[in-house]
Amino acid sequence: MCRMVGFRVVLADTNVLDVPEAADCVVTDDGALVLRTGEHELLRLPADGWLEVRALAIGPPPKVESLLDELCVDLGFCLPPDERVRLQDSPPHDVDAFTDAVFVAEGLDPRGDKTLRRQVRERAAHHFGANAS
């Protein structure tokens, strides 16, 4: 059993499900994943319905402006001024959501180029102070 504040569950179809509240994570003998708070079950997925569980990196990076500068110089993600201001004023609070928001602001599909997404995510994770895996 593990206890975390904030989970990201990667589902078998590669979609993700974020559970931001504190919960216990249990894998049953038959491989089912159960998230619960005390006796209250939040989520139950069969063994073939999930791939992994990881902690959410919660909290915006301390210097969004420097992260956006880095993404522009290093990877060519030079966002339009209005999108840049929007991300600086109200940044998503986890690494994956921030990464997706950068792609959308640039007019790209966040799930399109996996190599480029990994590069953007690694830089965002570094600024969030989170694990990039």
C-alpha positions as MATLAB code, in Angstrom:
seq = 'MCRMVGFRVVLADTNVLDVPEAADCVVTDDGALVLRTGEHELLRLPADGWLEVRALAIGPPPKVESLLDELCVDLGFCLPPDERVRLQDSPPHDVDAFTDAVFVAEGLDPRGDKTLRRQVRERAAHHFGANAS';
ca = [
       0.000    0.000    0.000;
       1.172    3.523   -0.723;
      -0.159    6.846    0.521;
       0.172    9.951   -1.622;
      -1.377   13.349   -2.106;
      -2.294   13.297   -5.758;
      -2.148   10.366   -8.147;
      -1.927   10.067  -11.899;
      -3.243    6.733  -13.110;
      -2.193    5.749  -16.634;
      -5.032    3.705  -18.057;
      -4.617    0.747  -20.402;
      -5.755    2.885  -23.356;
      -2.936    5.380  -22.413;
      -5.377    8.045  -21.243;
      -4.664    9.429  -17.797;
      -6.840    9.975  -14.770;
      -5.735   12.483  -12.141;
      -6.820   12.009   -8.543;
      -5.647   15.149   -6.693;
      -6.754   14.224   -3.173;
      -4.767   12.272   -0.602;
      -5.494    8.576   -0.873;
      -4.184    5.078   -0.318;
      -3.180    3.079   -3.376;
      -3.571   -0.697   -3.160;
      -3.021   -3.424   -5.739;
      -5.138   -6.449   -4.872;
      -4.061  -10.089   -5.264;
      -5.846  -10.253   -8.628;
      -4.008   -7.137   -9.886;
      -6.871   -4.668   -9.521;
      -5.955   -1.120   -8.549;
      -7.909    0.436   -5.679;
      -7.628    4.058   -4.545;
      -9.353    4.871   -1.281;
      -9.530    7.321    1.589;
     -10.084    5.457    4.818;
     -12.958    3.094    4.120;
     -14.281    5.088    1.144;
     -13.297    3.616   -2.227;
     -12.534    6.337   -4.788;
     -11.640    4.148   -7.723;
     -11.299    0.469   -8.639;
      -9.761   -0.635  -11.936;
      -9.331   -4.249  -13.079;
      -5.810   -5.563  -13.679;
      -6.099   -5.036  -17.438;
      -7.495   -1.504  -17.013;
      -4.404    0.324  -15.809;
      -0.685    0.517  -16.573;
       0.898    2.574  -13.788;
       0.312    4.933  -10.900;
       2.563    7.858  -10.139;
       2.491   10.875   -7.910;
       1.234   14.096   -9.392;
       3.788   16.871   -9.445;
       1.568   19.541   -7.936;
       2.298   23.251   -7.902;
       3.294   25.587  -10.712;
       6.961   26.003  -11.495;
       8.432   28.953   -9.610;
       9.567   30.793  -12.737;
       7.187   30.129  -15.614;
       8.758   32.946  -17.628;
      12.215   31.313  -17.539;
      10.716   27.920  -18.474;
       8.907   29.451  -21.459;
      12.128   31.223  -22.501;
      13.986   27.904  -22.336;
      11.319   26.134  -24.387;
      11.514   28.876  -27.019;
      15.321   28.966  -27.296;
      15.976   25.225  -26.968;
      12.964   23.668  -28.701;
      11.386   26.423  -30.788;
       8.204   26.681  -28.689;
       7.968   30.476  -28.954;
       4.370   30.985  -27.942;
       2.179   33.837  -29.135;
       2.271   36.721  -26.620;
      -1.320   36.213  -25.407;
      -0.731   32.488  -24.797;
       2.517   33.234  -23.005;
       0.771   35.715  -20.691;
      -2.051   33.221  -20.048;
       0.415   30.494  -19.011;
       2.394   32.901  -16.837;
      -0.730   34.243  -15.110;
      -2.472   30.894  -14.628;
      -0.110   27.962  -15.170;
      -1.389   24.374  -14.908;
      -0.381   22.828  -11.601;
       1.225   19.591  -12.767;
       3.962   18.687  -15.236;
       1.811   16.825  -17.765;
      -0.939   19.445  -17.818;
       1.669   22.191  -18.282;
       3.321   20.219  -21.105;
      -0.026   19.715  -22.829;
      -0.883   23.418  -22.422;
       2.376   24.413  -24.144;
       1.594   22.171  -27.117;
      -1.981   23.475  -27.386;
      -0.767   27.095  -27.125;
       1.627   26.357  -29.992;
      -1.246   24.867  -32.020;
       0.085   21.305  -31.843;
      -1.388   17.997  -30.700;
       0.154   17.103  -27.311;
       0.086   13.406  -28.248;
       1.532   13.851  -31.753;
       5.348   13.900  -31.601;
       6.300   11.744  -28.610;
       9.997   12.669  -28.746;
       9.263   16.388  -28.734;
       6.674   15.953  -25.966;
       9.248   14.100  -23.862;
      11.742   16.960  -24.367;
       9.191   19.601  -23.351;
       8.049   17.492  -20.390;
      11.632   16.971  -19.161;
      12.220   20.721  -19.089;
       8.882   21.367  -17.373;
       9.604   18.634  -14.791;
      12.997   20.193  -14.073;
      11.352   23.571  -13.396;
       8.625   21.949  -11.307;
      11.316   20.111   -9.335;
       9.654   16.802  -10.231;
      10.758   13.464  -11.650;
      10.577   13.488  -15.451;
       9.699    9.793  -15.787;
];
